């Protein structure tokens, strides 16, 4: 199966993959550093290093899967869709948290940049990929144009 995914999708999927892996490792092995360097997180409640590390363990395989999927995004749209779904749920939780007063709007710009915009990109990529036809070429089969 050959990917006909636009180059920007392959690049973004790879970028998301690398970012998620790096973020996951920082959360897993440096939860305090992650907390200090991530704007707005300290406003979400008491610090729990175990919880931050736990979440890091989910980011690492998701990032590895995305990085692998960048080779052929059309073929691996389900993996990208799962990452988009996780990001969408995270975004919805933040929107709900604002609506019920659990989170202030003080860091809304940070959330737009770090949560909502990446989620929108992932969802948009999935929509484009679902609409992108996959082509298959059987190995050792000559196409009519090759036979001439």
ABEGO torsion letter per residue (X at the ends): XBBABBAAAAAAAAAAAAAAAAAAAAAAABAAAAAAABBGAAAAEBBBAAAAAAAAAAAAAAAAAAAAAAABAAAAAAAAAAAAAAAAAAAAAAAAAAAAGABBAAAAAAAAAAAAAAAAAAAAAAAAAAABBBBBBBBGBBBAAAAX
